[in-house]
Amino acid sequence: MTERQSHESVHDEELDCLIMWPEGTVGFMEEQKVVRFLNYLCKQHGYGRIPQLAAQIEALWRDPSKVEEFKKVQKAHRDLMNEARKTIEALAEAGETEE
């Protein structure tokens, strides 16, 4: 049993329970690499973001026309982030001049 608490990074040893191939087979070793790499990515980018990306990749695989939909979402997000940056910069500049 693990001593890890909920919402802490998953330990690599815990991941072997996800592998369906018999231990010692090429399938086991390859899948072990996959789950450990996914866990590494989750630790770096978030345990929510990686599954979201995987689902979006699957959506593109199932329906190539989704590319245009995702491009629109991407543009809207980037525009929003740009506006947020400008607002933060303006607020920072306003705060600097008040001192």
N, C-alpha and C positions, 0 to 999 in steps of 0.2 A: 504494500500500500504506500502511496506517496504522502509526503508531508506538505506538499504544495497546497496553497489555498486557492479558492476560486478566483479567477481573473488574474492570477499571476501567470507568467509565461509557462507554457507546457514544457516539461522536461523531455528530452529525446527518448529516454527509456520508456516513457509512457506511451509513445507512439506505436510501438510494436503491436499493441492490441488491435490496431487498425488494419494490419496487414493480413490478407486472406490467403496468401501463398504459404506452403509448408516451409518451415524454417530450414535454412541451408540451401534452398533452391535459388536459381537465378532470379526468378520472379520475386521471391522474398527480398533479396538483396537490392534489386532495382526499385521495388516499391518502398523499401526502407529509405533509399536515397531520396525518393520523391517526397515522402511525408516529412523527412527531416529538413529538406530544402524548403518545403512549404512552411514548416514551423519557423525556420530562420526568417523567411520573408514576413511572416506574421509578426514576429518579434520586432522587425525593422519598420514595418509599415502599418501594423495594426491587425488584430485578429478579425476585425470586421471588414477591412478593405480588401484583403486577399480573397475571401469568399465572394465578395461583391464583384471583383474583377473576373473570377472564375465563372460566375453566373453570366456576366456580360460576354465573355468569350464564347460560352455555350450558346447564348442568344445569337451571336454573330454566326456561329457554326450552323445553327438551325435555320437562320433567316438572314442571308447576306444583305438584304435591303435595309436591315437595321443600322447599317453604317451611317446612313444619312441622319437617322434619328439620333444616334449617339453623337454625331458631329454637331447637331443643333444644341444638345445638352452641354457638350463641351464648350461651345462658343458662349452660351449663356453663363456658364460657370466662370469662364475666364473673364468675361465682361464684368460680372459681379465682383470677382476678386480684384480686378483693376480699379473699380470704383471704391472698393473698401480700402485699397492701398492709398489712393488719392485722399480719401477722407482722413485716414490715419496720419498721413504726412501733413495735411492741412492743420489737423488738431495739434500735432507735435510742433509745427511752426508757430501756431498761435500761442501755445504754451511757452515757447522759448521767448517770445516778444513780451510776454506779461511780466517776466522777472526783472 
